Amino acid sequence: MKENDVTESEIFDDSATRVVEMGNTIMEQKGDEMIWAIASGMLAGAIQFWLYSRQPCEDPSCEDCTPYSTAELRQEELMEEVMQFIVSSEYLHSPNDRDVGKA
């Protein structure tokens, strides 16, 4: 398989893996106590890249760009995608959450 033959799913998985690896590398360099700053910085960069990638083209009637044709629509799409990732994350619930029952 040539590099150009990769699927969207493979690119998605590779990108997500690289972000996690980058976070781990930065944390190893800066220390565990910086994990929140590292994660927030990575999130800020990811959001900027996502917004950049969703800029509508010059054709105001472009159907592909319709979901991203205004700043408000881009924000709604971003929040919807974020919520999907949150719900599917294995890290959403923690045994240390305050609302976890203790038996």
C-alpha positions in Angstrom: 0.0 0.0 0.0 1.4 3.4 -1.0 1.4 6.3 1.5 -1.4 8.0 -0.6 -3.6 4.9 -0.2 -4.2 5.4 3.6 -7.8 5.6 4.7 -9.3 8.5 6.7 -9.7 6.1 9.6 -5.9 5.3 9.5 -5.0 9.0 9.3 -7.4 9.7 12.2 -5.9 7.0 14.4 -2.3 8.0 13.5 -3.0 11.7 14.3 -4.6 10.8 17.7 -1.8 8.5 18.6 0.8 11.1 17.7 -0.9 13.7 19.9 -0.9 11.4 22.9 2.7 10.4 22.3 3.6 14.1 22.0 1.9 14.8 25.3 3.7 12.0 27.0 7.0 13.2 25.6 6.4 16.8 26.8 5.3 15.5 30.2 8.6 13.4 30.5 10.6 16.6 29.7 8.6 19.0 31.9 7.3 16.8 34.7 4.0 15.2 35.7 3.0 18.4 37.7 2.7 20.2 34.3 0.2 17.8 32.9 -2.8 20.2 33.0 -0.8 23.0 31.2 0.5 20.5 28.6 -3.0 19.1 28.0 -4.6 22.6 27.8 -1.9 23.8 25.4 -2.3 20.7 23.2 -6.1 21.3 23.2 -5.7 24.9 22.2 -3.5 23.9 19.3 -5.8 21.2 18.2 -8.8 23.6 18.3 -6.9 26.1 16.2 -6.0 23.5 13.6 -9.6 22.1 13.5 -11.0 25.6 13.0 -8.4 26.3 10.3 -9.3 23.1 8.5 -13.0 24.0 8.5 -12.8 27.4 6.8 -15.4 27.6 4.0 -14.3 27.9 0.5 -15.0 31.0 -1.6 -18.2 29.6 -3.1 -21.1 30.7 -0.9 -23.4 28.0 -2.3 -20.9 25.1 -1.7 -22.8 22.3 -0.2 -19.7 20.7 1.3 -19.0 23.9 3.3 -22.6 24.5 4.5 -22.1 23.0 7.9 -19.1 25.3 8.4 -20.3 28.4 6.6 -20.4 30.7 9.7 -18.4 31.0 12.9 -21.4 29.9 14.9 -21.9 26.8 12.8 -18.2 25.9 13.1 -18.5 26.3 16.9 -21.5 24.0 17.0 -19.8 21.4 14.8 -16.7 21.5 17.0 -18.7 21.1 20.2 -20.7 18.2 18.7 -17.5 16.4 17.7 -15.9 17.1 21.1 -18.9 15.7 22.9 -18.7 12.5 20.8 -15.0 12.1 21.8 -15.8 12.7 25.4 -18.6 10.2 25.6 -16.5 7.5 23.9 -13.4 8.1 26.0 -12.2 5.5 28.4 -11.0 8.4 30.7 -14.4 10.1 31.0 -15.2 8.3 34.3 -12.7 7.9 37.0 -12.8 5.8 40.2 -12.0 9.0 42.0 -15.0 11.0 40.7 -17.0 12.5 43.6 -20.2 10.9 42.3 -18.9 7.4 42.2 -20.6 5.2 44.8 -18.3 3.5 47.4 -19.4 0.1 48.7 
